[in-house]
Amino acid sequence: MTHRPDRRGFDSLEQELVERESQRLYRRRRLLQSPQQPALHCDGRELLGFCSNDYLGLANHPRVVESLQRAASRYGVGGGASHLVIGHSEPHHALEEALAAFTGRERVLLFSSGYMANTGVITALLDKRDAVFEDRLNHASLIDGGLLSGARFKRYLHNDVDSLRQRLNASSVQRKLVVTDGVFSMDGDLAPLPELAQLCQQQGAWLMVDDAHGFGVLGETGGGCAEYFGLGSDQLPVLVGTLGKGFGTAGAFVAGSATLIETLIQQARSYIYTTSMPPAVAAATLESLQLLKEEGWRRTHLAQLIARFRAGALALGLRLMDSTTPIQPILVGDAGQALALSQRLETAGVLVSAIRPPTVPRGTARLRVTLSASHSEQDVDRLLEALAKVTKEQGVGGE
Ligand SMILES: *Cc1c(COP(=O)(O)O)cnc(C)c1O
């Protein structure tokens, strides 16, 4: 970075950047030169990656790639317009119907990203007369949607049903929306959905779950936390999934009743005022949905890798979190230390990202390991060896 005064009067911004850097909170992008897969070509180097959300290894699957190519030949590249004008094409419609069948919901609506789905849903359902109740570790897109809606905004303690009950009891507004991640993105733990669903039913509140990290991974057929806990539309009326993680493509969807979906079509601004996703992406997602349902071995293999990693990391004395999912954070605490560990791992040829505030609370910086069905057992062993080496060098772990 250059620290000379900015001629356009951006000095105060420059100052903030310098401060951020001195607190070791500065973020930098890497340049990926290969597809998303364990063996990465990145910034001119070969690295073994443990930081993608491509949990099932579908992002670069030949059948998914081929479906995209075939659909691009037929439908072109761009969506061309918003869904409500002339951008809603056959592959979008077919994907919505397939996802409705998959989730066992009446209808599904596609969005261009999970961020847009979350902000679109919350702002469409609530206004300033209403209240939204959010787990304090919810994903930023859920927090932003809640704030943008203008509804009264209440945060409850992480996964704490009593804390939520107190806040619901103290609220007299008519519409109450309870919002939670299904699998928490930085911790990997699950929300207690059956208990939350029961409480919401007692209180006449709606439950909305963002299952970005559960679809494809949890449940017998990859139906996510709704399938895992056996929750239907009555208990879990607003179900959000994203397509850029387990599905390996891009975009997001909301599943629920016909009334919910029609309301979103009429009211969700991030649905109405944007170009539809490229139709070929929808076609590719139909193929990845097929693979995700059919190839149960991907989930079985993933579960084996998770068990192998946890056993190995615990043997090294590392501090793991309460997670049974492919998100396996190693708690470090100090942001600088987490960053240094990540850099040492990279020198050893292994890529694991350091997650620091404000993404996670102060003092809880961590290494966020994510596993994929495309990893092998040898890959996990290489990660464990590298962790053993760098934590010893830096004097971390070994409680
Ligand atoms: C990644 C993520 C999103 C955003 O989804 P995109 O499709 O990447 O915009 C939303 N919620 C959670 C919990 C996520 O992890």
The ligand as an SDF file (V2000), in Angstrom:
LIG
                    3D

 15 15  0  0  0  0  0  0  0  0999 V2000
  -22.6480  -17.9460    1.9290 C   0  0  0  0  0  0  0  0  0  0  0  0
  -23.8230  -17.6360    2.7640 C   0  0  0  0  0  0  0  0  0  0  0  0
  -24.8240  -16.7960    2.2880 C   0  0  0  0  0  0  0  0  0  0  0  0
  -24.6870  -16.0370    1.0090 C   0  0  0  0  0  0  0  0  0  0  0  0
  -24.9250  -16.8310   -0.0880 O   0  0  0  0  0  0  0  0  0  0  0  0
  -24.3680  -16.3540   -1.5070 P   0  0  0  0  0  0  0  0  0  0  0  0
  -25.1440  -17.1400   -2.4750 O   0  0  0  0  0  0  0  0  0  0  0  0
  -22.9130  -16.6790   -1.4950 O   0  0  0  0  0  0  0  0  0  0  0  0
  -24.6280  -14.8820   -1.5980 O   0  0  0  0  0  0  0  0  0  0  0  0
  -25.9470  -16.6310    3.0590 C   0  0  0  0  0  0  0  0  0  0  0  0
  -26.0690  -17.2450    4.2580 N   0  0  0  0  0  0  0  0  0  0  0  0
  -25.0990  -18.0360    4.7600 C   0  0  0  0  0  0  0  0  0  0  0  0
  -25.2920  -18.6780    6.0970 C   0  0  0  0  0  0  0  0  0  0  0  0
  -23.9420  -18.2430    4.0280 C   0  0  0  0  0  0  0  0  0  0  0  0
  -22.9740  -18.9910    4.5350 O   0  0  0  0  0  0  0  0  0  0  0  0
  1  2  1  0
  2  3  1  0
  2 14  2  0
  3  4  1  0
  3 10  2  0
  4  5  1  0
  5  6  1  0
  6  7  2  0
  6  8  1  0
  6  9  1  0
 10 11  1  0
 11 12  2  0
 12 13  1  0
 12 14  1  0
 14 15  1  0
M  END
$$$$
